[in-house]
């Protein structure tokens, strides 16, 4: 997916009340960069064997910081977008296969001794983050960049924010166990 930077430049043309154009433009520009990096990593390079999980580990804090910077601009809630469930399941299945034993993890509330399965899935986290970020990137060329920022803020707050935190925690656990290398 090619991201047109002219869309980000349009932010300067829009009035946002008390928000300075420079700060919003910088925050949106960083979000566009990191969302593009994340989507490209998932689209093209999460393969066996390579250092994709290390790059993902390095990218997640940037993503968190970028969306948090956008979150300082109150956007309200945005209605959810239509999702192609077949495409989502195809990506999830691919990621689950690539991640193998690195996919599943325990969630904090999974403390019951009789529960013998792990309920967290890195593949699920990455899939949900990917589709919400990609939707925002698609909006950049279709509507005002402010709309993409609103979508990212709202979907982060309502959906993928928890996936981001869970994925960061699981990637950290893999790193300290020296299990980030695929293959």
N, C-alpha and C positions, 0 to 999 in steps of 0.2 A: 504494500500500500504506500503510495507516495503522498506525503503530507506537504501541502502547499503553504509556504511561509507567508504568502500574501494574505492569507486568511488571518494570521496572527497580527499582521500589520493593521488590519481593519479595526482592531481593538482601539487604536488611537483615535479613530473617527467617532467613537461612540461615547456618549456622556454617561458617567456612572456616579454622579453626585459627588460625595466626599472622597471617593477613591481616586487616587492619582493615576493618570494613564501610565506613567512609567512603572509604578509598582504592579499594577494589574497586568501590563504587557509583559513584564519580566516574569511574574508568577505563571501566567498562561504559557509563555514561551518555554519555561522550564517543564511545565506539565506536558506540553506537546512533545518535547524532546524525550522525556522519560517514558511517556506512554508509547511513543513510537519505538523506543529501544526495547521496551518490554514486549510489545506485540511482534517485533521482528525476531526477538529471541525465541518466542514461542512458535512463530510461524516457520522459521527457517533453520534454527541452529540447535534446538533441543534434541540432540541425536546421541546415540551411543557409538563409540566412546568420545567424549570431549569434556570440556570444562564448563558446560552450560550451567550446572548448578552453582558453581563458584561465581559465575557472572550474574546469575539470578540472585544469589546471596548478596553480592555487591550492589545490585540494582534496587532491591527492595527498600532499603532506607531512603534512597533518593526519591522513589515513588511516594513513600510515606510523607517525606518532607514537602514534596511538590503539591500533593493534594491537600495537605494541611495548610500550606500557604494560600491555596485557592479558597479553602474553607473560611478564611478570614473575611471573605466577601459573601454576605448573606444572600443566598439564591433561593431559599425556600425549597419546597419539594417539587420535583419534576415527575410527571407520570412515567411509568416504566415503558420501555420500548419493546417492540415485538422481537421474539427470539426464535431462531430456527433451531428447534430441539434436536433435529437430526444432526445438524452441523455441530452443535454443542456436544452431543453424545460422541460424535466421531472424534473430536479433539480430546475430550475427556478420556476416551478409550485409548487413544494414541499415547497421551501423557502417562496414563496408568501403566501401560506396557513398558514405556521407556523408563519410568521411575522404578518399576519392579518393587522390591522390598522397601525401597525408600519412600514409597507413597503413603502408607498408613501410619498414623500416629495417634497417641492418646490425647483426648481433650481433657481439660482440667476437671470437668465434672464426671469423667469416666472412672470414678474411684471404687465402684462396687466390685468386690472380689469375684462375684459370680459372672460378671461381664467378661467374656473371653475374647471379644473382638475389639479392634481399635476402630473408633468411629470417625476420626479425622482423616482427610485425604488431601494430600498436596496436589494431586491431579485435579480434584474438584476445586480447590482454592484457586489454582492457576487458571483453570477454565473460566470460572466466574469473573475473576479480575480481568482476564483477557477480553471477554465479550463486552464488559462495561467500558473498558478503555477504548476498544476498537470502535464502539458506537460513538463515543465522543470524538474520536479522530475523523470518523465519517462525517460528522456534523460540521467540521471545520470548513469543508468545501460546499456545503449545502446551505448553511445559514450563518448568522453572525457568530464569531468566535465566542461571544458571551454565552451563547446557548450551549456550546460544548463545555465551557467552564461550569455552567449550572448543572448540566447532566453529570459531570464528574463529581461535583460536590454532593449532589443529591444521592446518586447511586453509591458513593462512598459511605455516606452517612446511613443509608437505608439497607445496603446490601454488601458490597465488597470490602468495606472497612474491616469487618471481622475476619474475612478470608485473608486479608493482607496481614493482620496481626498473627493469625494462626500459621500462615505460611512462613512469616519471618521467624517465629518461634521454632517451627519444625526445621527450617533450614539452619538455624543456629545449632540445634541439637545434632543435626547431621555433621555440621562443621566441627564441633568439638569432639565428635567420634571419628573424625577423618573419613567421612562417608560421602563427601560431595562429588567425588569423581564417578562419572557414569561409565559403565562397561566392565 
